[in-house]
Amino acid sequence: MLRESLASREQRNAVIAIGAVAAFVCVVYLFNPGNYTFIPCWFHTLTGYECAGCGLTRSAHALMHGDAEAAWRFNRLSV
């Protein structure tokens, strides 16, 4: 009975994780991260420089819209 409980908990956690990733992908696809701030970046706030995470989010948006050149400029590791 304990194993069934662990298996169902793992399945529930997997469904929640997949749902969270799907929701994030939809938001990044629909809203350009260059125009909207999803999560304030403490690195950018403190230094004024773009961090790798900021570039990765903008790069993911560009890739989802088929703009590989812009994605390359935002974050080369994502391409």
Phi, psi and omega in degrees: 000326179294322180295321178297322180294318179293320180296317180291326177294318178295320178295317179297317179296322178295318179295319178296316180296317179296320178296320179294317179295317179297319179295317179296317180297318179297317180295317180293325179292316186282325185244127180290118181297342176287337181258338183237148175253109180285305179231123180301132181269116181293326180295314179294322179296318183282321188251336185085356179264151176282135178269172180296326179294320177298314179294324180294319179293315178295322179295319178298319178298314180296318179296321180295335179259010174080017180256082184292329180294315178293321178299320179296320179292323182288315181200108184293332181289336181284335180277000000 
